[in-house]
Structure formats: structure tokens, C-alpha cells
Amino acid sequence: MKSTEKRINIITGQLEGIKKMIDEGKDPLSVLTQFKAARSALDSCMSSYINEHFWQILESCDDKEATCKRFLEELIIS
């Protein structure tokens, strides 16, 4: 499994590539395809991070109900 840092570096590279494509006037459909790939990678990274850290976050708080509510609100809003 890739570390969160490695995933973020890959996503950063994807975004830099998208910027370059836009700067060079590449085909908009190709750019959109790359945006979708970057979004998918970001979603995957977020899911992995949640899986790795949710219980750690929950165990370290005093008010577990409020923390769970806030966590779910953050997921729903995004």
C-alpha cells in the first residue's frame, strides 16, 4: 500500500501535468480526463487516510459523539 505522502506526491504531479496541458492548449477533453484521474486519486488518498487514522482520532477525543458527528458532516459536505 502506498503511503499518504507518496499518494499526495503523485496527485501533485498529476495537477502539475494538468496545468501544463492547459498552458499548452491541449485538447479540453484530454484535460478533463486528467482532472477525473486526479480527482479519483484524491478520493482514494482520502479514503486511505480515513481508514488509517479514524480510530486514532476517535480514541484521542473526549466527546466521541461530537467528533463522529463532525467527521460525518465533513464527509458529507465534501
C-alpha positions as CSV (number, residue, x, y, z in Angstrom):
1,M,0.0,0.0,0.0
2,K,1.2,3.5,-0.9
3,S,1.9,5.9,1.9
4,T,-0.2,9.0,2.1
5,E,2.8,11.2,1.3
6,K,3.6,9.2,-1.8
7,R,-0.1,9.4,-2.9
8,I,0.0,13.2,-2.4
9,N,3.2,13.5,-4.4
10,I,1.5,11.6,-7.3
11,I,-1.5,13.8,-7.2
12,T,0.6,16.9,-7.1
13,G,2.4,15.6,-10.2
14,Q,-1.0,15.0,-11.9
15,L,-2.1,18.5,-11.2
16,E,1.2,20.0,-12.5
17,G,0.6,17.9,-15.6
18,I,-2.9,19.3,-16.0
19,K,-1.6,22.8,-15.6
20,K,1.0,22.2,-18.3
21,M,-1.7,20.7,-20.6
22,I,-3.8,23.8,-20.1
23,D,-0.9,26.2,-20.7
24,E,0.0,24.3,-23.9
25,G,-3.6,24.5,-25.1
26,K,-4.1,20.7,-25.2
27,D,-7.4,19.1,-26.2
28,P,-10.0,20.0,-23.5
29,L,-11.4,16.5,-23.4
30,S,-7.9,15.2,-22.6
31,V,-7.6,17.8,-19.9
32,L,-10.9,16.7,-18.4
33,T,-9.9,13.1,-18.4
34,Q,-6.8,14.1,-16.4
35,F,-8.9,16.1,-14.0
36,K,-11.1,13.0,-13.4
37,A,-8.0,10.8,-12.8
38,A,-6.6,13.4,-10.3
39,R,-10.0,13.5,-8.5
40,S,-10.1,9.8,-8.4
41,A,-6.6,9.6,-6.9
42,L,-7.5,12.3,-4.3
43,D,-10.7,10.4,-3.3
44,S,-8.6,7.2,-3.0
45,C,-6.0,9.0,-0.9
46,M,-8.7,10.5,1.4
47,S,-10.3,7.1,1.9
48,S,-6.9,5.5,2.7
49,Y,-6.2,8.3,5.2
50,I,-9.6,7.9,6.9
51,N,-9.0,4.1,7.2
52,E,-5.6,4.6,8.7
53,H,-6.5,7.4,11.1
54,F,-10.2,7.4,12.1
55,W,-9.9,5.3,15.2
56,Q,-6.8,7.2,16.3
57,I,-8.8,10.4,16.0
58,L,-11.8,9.0,17.8
59,E,-9.8,7.4,20.6
60,S,-8.0,10.7,21.3
61,C,-11.1,12.8,21.8
62,D,-13.2,13.4,24.9
63,D,-16.5,13.8,23.1
64,K,-16.8,10.8,20.7
65,E,-20.3,11.6,19.7
66,A,-19.5,15.2,18.7
67,T,-16.4,14.0,16.9
68,C,-18.3,11.4,14.9
69,K,-20.9,14.0,14.0
70,R,-18.3,16.5,12.9
71,F,-16.5,13.8,10.9
72,L,-19.6,12.7,9.1
73,E,-20.5,16.3,8.4
74,E,-17.1,16.9,6.8
75,L,-17.5,13.8,4.6
76,I,-21.0,14.8,3.5
77,I,-20.0,18.4,2.8
78,S,-17.1,17.4,0.7
